[in-house]
Amino acid sequence: MSRKIKLIWDFRGPDALATAKHHTIHLKEFVTIENLTYHEIDTKEVNPMLCAAFIVVDEQDMKVYRDALKPHRGELN
């Protein structure tokens, strides 16, 4: 069974949540255009001034996403 990797983009400031939500739109567009698989695309509000957009992918597909989308960080999910 393949491990899952969460690729994360952090956004800061008073508009962080809105920016993170907007970023998920582009992530969904990317997977549709490139016909790629994923497990989840969502946002997480750490606090009102720090939010993240993320996509969860299989470890075997991670390099395709990482190279094309340049996430700020990643973690095992």
C-alpha angles and dihedrals in degrees: 000000000000121000119242122235125203113212111202138198116193123211125190135194138049092307095046096116094047090048092049091050090050090050090057088060089059092046090054091048090051095052091047095050093044093040092230129157126238139164104221142357117192148124133254125203109212091176134329091278099043125052134157138209116209146178125202115214138166114271091241090060096042097097092056091054095040095051095045101039105030100217118203092234145340139214140184111268 
